[in-house]
Amino acid sequence: MTESEHLSLQVEQPRVRRLSSATATFDELSLGPAVVVPQKHMDEPGDAHETAASIGLAKHRLSSISAGIPVISTPSTPPATSVTDKYAFAFDIDGVLVRGGKPIPEAIEAMKVLNGANEYGTKVPYIFVTNGGGKTEEERCLDLSRQLELEISPGQFICGHSPMREMAEIYGTVLVVGGEGEKCRQVAEGYGFKDVVTPGDIIKDNKHTTPFRKLTQDETDHSRARNFGEQEIEAIFVFADSRDWAGDQQIILDLLMSVKGRLGTRSETFDEGPPIFFSHNDIVWSASHQLTRLGMGALRASLEAMFKAITDKDLKSTAFGKPQIGTFQFATRLLQQWRKDTHGIDSPPATVYFVGDTPESDIRGTNEYNESPLSENTWYSILVRTGVFQEGTKPRFAPKATVDTVLDAVKHGMKREMQKWMKSQVTDATALDGEVIIEE
């Protein structure tokens, strides 16, 4: 691309649109930075608007940089803001903010506290990091805005399958598994994948592929016909939880043991099949049922066991989402870009409080990233008792703090920050008197 072409792509800072949570559509949200707004706040921005809009713009800027599109440099004098840059919160969603599609009561109050309804008179930035699959960031934004009655931007969301966007230019024809109906195909195509296949397409081509699964009329109508005997599938992406373990695993195993992803073939060495990627690795998750339910990590474990039993070889697979370090790195980059845009400081907030309900993904990922040489700041793990974690059990991965609800988590983090600030003031004052205080 020539320099003039690069310059033609460069645009001014986009305007953040305000869209009603009652009427906003996926297509509208896909057109650029936007904040989804409860109807009661449409006439005038609420307390959450500033954080939602500024992080949405930061995410847009990061995406433009990643795509090689020149962007307007961050203003040398950032606009006035009432949001602190010293620390931030990151939240899991299921089991922390909502459960079974309904908001956990304390979550609504927790958001109010972060947006200024607190004794310290400060607002705190926050993002949402979820392993939940099968929906785009825009759709999750719509859902959560309605559930919490809160102004939220799609830019505040990092999903387990978000990193799969970067693979759209690497692979041509791909199999996408999981989710309701055609949702995951739509997500993948929205990410830029050019040729997306579903298990329904394969069964439509050959009904004997899955002896015990028959397509419904609706599935038949929406599945796309083609001759898979002449098609090579280059990669497998499990975007969301499977709705048909038996059928999906049969098709996935057929491809893993194939020659270059061609259905109906069988490799003699069992190492010629396409790679497989999972959007996350949660064995269980918190749903409406009183006990945890099996998640995508359980499907992955099942596939690995069956592949081993059939081939006597270990299956090589890749998982994104939590606890993978890449997810936390991206969250750090997003918060760093936000801080640079809003405060003129090109480094991430000093501390990020991650609030989750699953020790094996939320707490493990936070702790491992915090201890990693890749971490540029402090990530502080907080475990809540409203989801996967059960009182009376000892978590395999220990959090920095365990609290009852997300509201308690927010209050804990804010109190800790205030104590750190007060301690720094005492330290500064004492230093002026010529004394030295050794920090813990």
PyMOL commands that set and color helices and strands:
alter all, ss='L'
color gray80, all
select helices_A, chain A and resi 3-9+26-29+39-41+49-66+105-114+137-148+154-156+162-167+183-190+199-205+207-209+217-222+228-230+245-256+296-311+325-343+359-371+406-432
alter helices_A, ss='H'
color red, helices_A
select strands_A, chain A and resi 17-20+34-37+87-91+98-99+102-103+126-130+157-159+173-177+195-197+235-238+276-278+284-285+293-294+317-319+351-356+378-384+401-403
alter strands_A, ss='S'
color yellow, strands_A
deselect
rebuild
show_as cartoon
